[in-house]
């Protein structure tokens, strides 16, 4: 399968982002190739994604039901932000002098998405108030204990992400996290069972965030992070994110508060999510 995109495309930056967040047993990044297990319609398989010789990504799919190939393609296009229009995005952000510098440095930077809404929500909740490394370690424990084993030709891909049914019934605090966070994880899984459209795009960013913060344990940062990567809301912006605050402070040479960052971000509408990705990239990390 070939998935075309409009250049430029910063595959190295995308791979760096995914590699830093690769969950043990679920996904891997090796020799410039991203691989992961997938589940659709109750069946399991795996995919492999690598840059093609032209303006496309080469995708290998191993899945028992070819009827779901269009769904796989749709998810991958969102995950790798293949329908973005770099020229329009860059021109809009470059109206701000600071963003003009960042865009010039990384003109092909994309906004990484995700394969699955529940998985992304679990990642976001696990990442509350701890480092990316610590969150991914917990996610690996979750996959190993509650995920379904999967046989693949790749030693690093051994499990499929747990289902909402399993996570809703589990005592996830036993994985080594605050009990309240474990309840939030199970609560999000139950909310998805109650509303299968929980992670589907809404009418707009305001409605998307409002639906998410209504869930116990989901605050503004988590809601905007989910809106950015799963709901593909281009103007989502987690103003309280310490990485964004530190990036702006470093770039502008002075202390910055969350309130000041939010005010500064008005100049980046309606593409604040892409601005956030540039800020994270400026620090050499993407939280």
N, C-alpha and C positions, 0 to 999 in steps of 0.2 A: 504494500500500500504506500502511495506517495501522497504527502500532504503539502500542498503548495502554500507559499506565503509571499507577501510583498516585502522586498528587501528595504533596508538592511535588517539583519537578524543577528543578535549577539548570543550565539549558541553557548559560548563559553560562560557567559554570565548566567544563563538559564541553568546550565549544568552545575555551576557552582552553587546556586541556590538549592537545587534539588539534592545535590550531594550532601550539603550541610544538614539536610533534614531527612535523609534516607533512613527509614525505619528498618531495623534488622529483621530479616526474614520476609519482609514485604516488598522491598525494592532495593536496587543497587545502582551505582554509577561506576562503570569500569571501562577504561580505555575510550572515553568519549561517548559511551553508549549508556542510555538510561533503560532499565528494565524494572518491571513490577508485575505482581499478580493482579488479577482483576476478577470481579464477580458481576454478572448480569443475568437477570431472569433466572436466578437460582442455580446457575452454572458457573464454573470457574475456569480460568485460563491465565495466560500471561502475554505481555507485550514487550517489545523491544523497540526503542526509538533512537535514531542516529541521524546526523546531518547528511543530506544527499549531495550529489555532485553539482546540483544547481540550486535554485531557490525553492527547495522543498526539504521535508524530512522523510527519511525512509523508515517505514514501520513494519515490523514483523509481528504477526498476530497468530497466537496458538489458542484457538477457542473452538469448542465442539459444535457450536451453532452458527453457521455463516449468516443467518438471518439478522443477527445483531450487529453486523459489521457497520451499518450506517450509524448506529448508536455509539459504537466504539470510535468511529471517525469524529463524530460530533463532540464527544468528550475530550478527545485529544486536541481538537482544534481550540477548545476553550482552555484546556490545561496548559498548552504551549502558546496561547495568545496569537494564534496564526492569522486571525482575521483583523488584527490591528493595522492601522494605517500610519506607519512611522512618520511620513512627511507631515501629515496633519497634526499628529500628536506633538512632534518636535517643534513645529512652527508655533503652535499654541503655547507650549511651555516656554519657548524662547522669548516670549514677550517680556518675561521677567529676567533681568540681567543675571541673577544667580542661576536660574534654571538654564539659561542660554549656555553658560559655561559647562554645566553638567551634561546637557544634551549633546554638546559638541564633543565631549569626551566619550560618551556612550550613545551614539545615534541609533543603535539597534537594540537598545534595552527593552525587554518586554515585561509584562506583568504576569508572573507565574500564577497559574490557576491550580486546580486540583482535580483528581479523578472523581472524587465522591464527596458529597456534602457532609455526611456523618463523619467520615474520616477526618475531614478538615476541621470540623467542630471539635472533635476529640483532641486533635493536635492543639487547637487554640486554647482550649480549657486547660490542657496539661501544661501549656506554656505560661499560664498566669503566674506572674511573680517569680519565675525561675528562668534559668538560662535555656537557650535552644538545646544545648547539649544534654542538659538534665531532662528536658521535656522529651527529647527523642529517645533517651534511655528508658523512660517510663513507657513510652509508646511501644518500644520493642518488647517490654515485659507483657504489655497488654495483648499484643499480637501473638506472642508465644503461648500465653496461657489461655486465651479465649478465641484466637483465630483458628480457622479450619486448615489442617495440613494440606499441602498441595505438592505433587510430584512434578518437577520441571528438570530440564537438562542443566539448569543453572544452580550451583550450590548455594548461592545467596538468596534465592527465591524459594521459600519453604512453606509459606502460609498465606492465606487470604485474610483480609481484614475482618474482624468479628462483625456479626450481624447486629442490627439494632435489638432484635429479640434477646440475644445472648447478653448484650451489654446492659439492657434495661433491668435484667434480673440479677446481675452480678454485684457482689460487694467489692467494688474496684479499689476501695481504700486499702485492701490487703496487698496491693501492688507497691505500697510505700509512698502514700501521699496523704495530705490532710483528709479526714473523713468527709468534710464538707465538699471538697473537690470531687471525691468519688461519687457523692450523691448528685453533684451537678452533672457529671458524665452520664450516669445512669438516667438522670432526669431528661437530658437532651435526647438520649436514645428513645426513651418512652414518648417524648414529645413528637419525634419523627414517626413513631408507630401510630400515634393519635392523629397526626397530620402529615401524610406522605408528601405534601407539597411544602413542607417546612423550609427546605433549602432550595426551592424553585425561585426564580427571579420574580420580584414583586413589581408594583407599578413604578417604584422609584426608590432611591436611597433612603428617604425618610421612613417609608413604610417598611422597608427591609429591616432597618435597624430597630424600629419600634417593635416588630414581631419578635426579634431575637432577644432584646433586653427584657421582654416580658417573661422570659424563661428564668427560673431561679438560678442564680450564680453566673448569669451572663451580663457583663457590664458593657460599657461603651466601647472599650478597646477591643474586646472579643467580638462584639457585634460588627464593628467596622472591619476587623480582620477577615471575618467570614464573608462580609459583603464584598470585600475587595477580591478575594481569591476564589470564592465559590459562586457568589451571585454576579460576579463580573461588573460590579458597580465602579465605574471609572472615577467617580468623585468621592469614594469612600476614603476616610482619612482618620487614623487613630492618633489624635493629637496628643494623647498622654503617653505615647510610646517613647521610652527612654532613648532608644536608638535614634529616632527622628529628632528628638530634642538635642542630643549630643552632636548629631550630624550638622544641624543648623548652627549650633554654637561654634563648632569647629570652623565652619565655612565663613561665618560672619564675625568671628573673633571676639565673642563675648557671651556671657551667660544668657540662657533662654529659658523661659518658663513654658509650660504647656499652653497657657493662655496666649502668650506671645507667638508661639508656633502656630496656633490655630488662626490668629489674626494675620500672620504672615502668609498662611496658606490660601487666603482669599484670592491672592493674585494668581493662584495655580488652578482655580476652577475653570472648567468642569472636569479637570483631569488630575485631581489631587492624588489619586492612587498611583499614577505614573510618577508624579513628583516625589511621592514617598519612596518609590522604588529607586529613584535616582539619589535621594538622600541616603538611604541605606547603602547603596552601592558606593557612595563617596567615602564611607567609612571602611570599605572593604568587607562588609558583612551585610546580610539581609535578614532582619529579625521577623 
